[in-house]
Amino acid sequence: MSSVTVTTWYLEQTSPADLVAAEGPPAEQGVRIVRSQVPSPEFSRFLYTAVGGDILWTDRLGWSFAQWAEHLGQPGVETWVAYERGTPAGFIELNPSPEGAVEIAYFGLLPAFRGRRIGGELLAYGIGRAWDLAERWPRREPTRRVWVHTCSDDGPHAMANYQRRGFRVYETTVTEEPQVAMPGPWPGAGPVAPAGA
């Protein structure tokens, strides 16, 4: 099996003041960001595969229903979903740790919604929710750090979006990883022109 060199960047914010707001999409696009409050393995797996299918998200593909349910049911794990006129456009998953750090475990848009200023707004909104997470989960430590990692396999605009939102790189690694085929969400899926365009 052939391998590929993957660069991974770890980024962080250490204060809510680090967050830089984004210019969101025009109001007529009808974008809303809503927390998915009822843990739903089916919905979360749909988001994971639909967003990550063309950027090599594979680590959760083998998870069982029970594994998804256990993960989503952990106190403080949150999924925030961007909708454009009622259609899921992307999501951000927050995963807190006991010492007051919150990881942006996953963030991204379905291919058809990329390049339309939804990503910056969703990321900024999600970072804000990472910083105020303890307000919704009173038994959690207040957030002292928000972090994320991205790699050279991710979308071409991911790193720039994180940096524009105020994240700073604190570590970089380079590894050789097995080359894998893109898993989907299914062959031929990809950007389509919005209705009326």
C-alpha positions in Angstrom: 0.0 0.0 0.0 1.3 3.4 -0.9 1.7 6.2 1.7 1.3 9.9 1.7 2.9 12.7 3.8 0.4 14.4 6.0 1.2 17.7 7.8 -1.0 18.3 10.9 -1.3 21.7 12.5 -2.6 22.2 16.1 -4.1 25.6 16.8 -5.5 27.2 19.9 -7.2 30.2 21.5 -6.5 31.0 25.1 -9.1 33.8 25.7 -12.5 34.6 24.4 -11.0 37.9 23.2 -9.0 35.8 20.6 -12.2 35.1 18.6 -12.5 37.2 15.5 -16.0 37.5 14.1 -16.8 36.5 10.5 -18.8 38.3 7.9 -21.6 35.8 7.4 -23.7 35.1 4.3 -26.4 37.5 3.2 -29.7 37.3 5.1 -31.6 36.2 2.1 -29.6 32.9 2.1 -31.7 32.1 5.2 -28.8 30.5 7.2 -29.5 29.5 10.8 -27.3 27.7 13.3 -29.0 25.4 15.8 -27.8 23.0 18.5 -28.8 19.4 17.9 -29.9 18.8 21.5 -31.2 15.3 21.2 -28.2 12.9 20.7 -28.9 11.1 17.4 -26.3 8.7 16.1 -28.1 8.5 12.7 -28.0 12.3 12.2 -24.5 12.7 13.5 -23.2 9.9 11.3 -25.0 11.5 8.3 -23.3 14.9 9.0 -19.9 13.2 9.5 -20.0 11.2 6.2 -21.6 14.0 4.2 -19.1 16.6 5.2 -16.0 14.4 5.5 -16.5 12.0 2.6 -14.3 14.0 0.2 -11.7 15.0 2.7 -10.8 11.6 4.1 -12.6 11.6 7.4 -12.4 7.9 8.2 -11.8 7.4 11.9 -15.5 7.1 12.8 -16.7 5.2 9.8 -16.4 1.9 11.7 -18.3 3.2 14.8 -21.3 1.2 15.8 -24.6 2.8 16.8 -23.7 2.2 20.4 -20.3 3.9 20.0 -22.0 7.0 18.5 -24.7 7.0 21.2 -22.1 6.8 24.0 -20.0 9.6 22.5 -22.9 11.9 21.8 -24.3 11.3 25.3 -21.3 12.5 27.2 -22.0 15.7 29.1 -20.7 18.7 27.3 -20.4 17.1 23.8 -22.3 19.4 21.5 -23.2 19.4 17.8 -24.2 22.8 16.2 -25.7 22.5 12.8 -25.9 25.3 10.1 -29.0 25.1 8.0 -29.7 27.0 4.8 -33.4 27.4 4.2 -34.0 24.2 6.2 -31.3 22.0 4.7 -28.3 20.9 6.7 -25.2 22.7 5.3 -22.6 21.8 7.8 -21.7 21.2 11.5 -19.3 21.8 14.3 -18.8 19.3 17.1 -17.4 20.5 20.5 -15.7 18.0 22.8 -14.7 19.3 26.3 -12.1 17.8 28.6 -12.2 18.0 32.4 -9.5 20.6 32.7 -11.4 23.4 30.9 -10.2 22.7 27.3 -12.7 22.4 24.5 -11.7 20.7 21.3 -13.4 21.5 18.0 -13.5 17.8 17.1 -15.1 18.3 13.7 -16.1 21.2 11.6 -17.0 21.5 8.0 -19.6 22.0 5.3 -21.3 19.7 2.8 -19.6 20.2 -0.6 -22.6 22.0 -2.1 -22.5 24.7 0.6 -18.7 25.5 0.5 -17.5 28.9 -0.7 -20.7 30.7 0.3 -19.6 32.4 3.5 -21.4 29.9 5.7 -18.2 28.3 7.0 -16.7 31.4 8.6 -20.0 32.2 10.4 -20.5 28.6 11.6 -16.9 28.4 12.8 -17.1 31.8 14.7 -20.4 30.8 16.2 -19.1 27.4 17.3 -16.0 28.9 18.9 -18.2 31.3 20.8 -20.2 28.3 22.1 -17.0 26.5 23.1 -16.1 29.6 25.2 -19.5 29.7 26.9 -20.0 25.9 27.1 -20.0 25.8 30.9 -23.0 28.1 31.0 -25.0 25.2 29.4 -23.3 22.5 31.5 -23.0 23.8 35.0 -20.9 20.9 36.3 -18.1 21.6 33.8 -15.1 23.8 34.4 -15.2 27.2 32.7 -13.5 27.1 29.3 -9.8 28.2 29.5 -8.7 27.0 26.1 -10.3 26.1 22.7 -8.2 24.0 20.3 -8.5 22.3 17.0 -6.3 20.4 14.6 -6.3 20.4 10.8 -4.2 18.7 8.3 -3.1 18.8 4.7 -5.9 16.3 3.8 -8.5 18.8 4.9 -10.2 21.3 2.7 -8.0 23.9 1.0 -9.5 26.8 3.0 -9.6 25.2 6.5 -6.3 26.5 7.9 -6.9 30.0 6.6 -10.4 30.0 8.1 -9.1 28.9 11.5 -6.4 31.6 11.5 -8.9 34.3 10.4 -11.1 33.4 13.4 -8.1 34.0 15.7 -6.5 30.6 16.2 -2.7 30.4 16.5 -0.5 27.4 15.6 1.2 25.9 18.6 2.5 22.6 17.2 3.1 21.0 13.7 3.7 17.4 13.0 4.6 15.5 9.7 3.7 11.8 9.4 3.6 9.2 6.7 0.1 7.6 6.5 -1.4 4.9 4.3 -3.1 6.3 1.2 -6.8 5.6 1.4 -9.6 6.0 -1.2 -12.1 8.7 -0.5 -15.1 7.0 1.2 -18.0 9.0 -0.2 -20.7 10.0 1.0 -21.3 8.2 -2.3 -19.7 8.3 -5.8 -20.6 11.4 -7.7 -21.6 13.5 -4.7 -20.4 17.0 -4.8 -21.2 20.7 -5.3 -24.4 21.5 -7.2 -25.7 24.9 -8.2 -28.4 26.2 -5.8 -32.0 26.3 -7.1 -32.6 29.5 -9.1 -28.9 30.1 -9.7 
